[in-house]
Amino acid sequence: MRGNSINLLFTKTNGFPSHLDSMSGRWREIVERHNLPKLTFHGLRHTYASFMISKNVNFKIIQ
């Protein structure tokens, strides 16, 4: 672990770790179900960062 970074683990309802591919799959389902613009789960991260920058949030907080 570098600096003040934290490691997060997403889990299923049974407490077992979620696989990254399943996270992307669930995101695709949400996008399709709600007729949202096609955006990858990783792209969502960049979109959120851009939004936070537009609100003058400190880069360290966004990081």
N, C-alpha and C positions, 0 to 999 in steps of 0.2 A: 504494500500500500504506500503510495507516494503522498507526501504532504498531508492535507486535510481531506483527501478524497475518501469516500465511503463506498463500500461494495453492497449492492442491493441484490436480494434474491426474491424473485417472484415465485409464489407457490400456487398450487392448485388448491381446491377446497379441502382435499384430504391431507394437506400439509407437505406433499412431495413437490420438489422443484419443477417449475415449468420449463419446457425446452424453448429456446429462442424461436425456433421455427413455428411453434404453436402460438407464440405471441404475435408473430407476423400474420399468421393465418387468421387469428381472431380479429386483428385489426382490419384485414381485408374484408371479413364478414361484416364488420361494423360499417365500413365505407360503402359496401354494396347495399346493405339493408337500408341505410339512410340516404342513399343516392348522393354521397359526398364526392367532391372532386378526387380523382385518383391520386393518392399520395401514399408513399411507403411509410412504414412505422418510423424508419430512420429520418425520412423527410419531415415527419411531424416534429421531430426534435429540432430540426433546423428552422422550421416555421415558428415554433415557440420561441426559440432564441432570437429570431428576427423581431418578433413582436415585443419581446422584453427590451431589446435594444431601442426600439421605437418609443418605448415608455421611459427611456433614460435610466434603466436599471443598471447597476454597477456590473461590469464584466465579470468580476470575481464571483458575484452572486449567481449570474447566469451559468458560469463555468461549473 
